[in-house]
Amino acid sequence: MLKRPSLKKTEEKKKPYFAVGLLTILLIATYIFTIKIYEPAPNVMITGGILIYPFTFLVISYISKYYGFKDARNGIFMSTLLFTIFIGIVMVGVLPPSNDVTSGHNLTIQYLFTSDFFSIGDFRIYHPMLGQFFGTLISFVVSHLLYATVYNAISNLTVDYLAMGLSIFIGYIVDRILFMPMLLAQNLKDGVNTFEFFLKCLTSEFIGAIVAALVIVILYVILTSIIDAMKKRQTV
């Protein structure tokens, strides 16, 4: 009788390609909404990306738990690379229409992804706003690597959802500390925004990060409970 391969060995051969693809999509969606700042309540200023961005931590949580730290780390770098390639393709794609005198410059894709430019003679090369682009990339890589590292270090020492919760709080707060100064640095330098406005946004983002982290922890508990129950049924 042939032996059925163990579930553990089968999982070790798999890679979280779908999760990495989803992570990249969430990163792109976050980038689109990041530049928009909303005031949902008096004196509370948050970026639109905070509604989507927390789910990137949920995806890394899933990879970390079911595939391990190495795949989580590789997933972070791979999604970052795919995001950068996507932006590069958009930059190349908008060059012909944006330099065509018969067409307008306010194309939707150009506005969303390459809203700044520099000129070489009369030729314009459109690119992302540097604060938004590098702020998104740097904060994403640092905070998610920090999250995966902390989770990997303490997941065996405490209850899984507590390890996940502590990790996401640390990672998300660090993320906001890195991201907001890079996003608003140019506006502060140019006098478009005041330092008071920056502090208001940063404080609001901290509050939003805490609330979002709590929601993600709850979703994580529900999601992992469903997945673990399905795995148990498969092994019976």
Secondary structure, DSSP 4 states (H G I P E B T S, - for coil): -PPPPPHHHHHHH---HHHHHHHHHHHHHHHHHHT-EEEEETTEEEEGGGGTTHHHHHHHHHHHHHT-HHHHHHHHHHHHHHHHHHHHHHHHHHHHHHT-TTS-S--HHHHHH--EEEEETTEEEEE--HHHHHHHHHHHHHHHHHHHHHHHHHTTTS-HHHHHHHHHHHHHHHHHHHHHHHHHHHHHHHTSS-HHHHHHHHHHHHHHHHHHHHHHHHHHHHHHHHHHHHHHHHH-
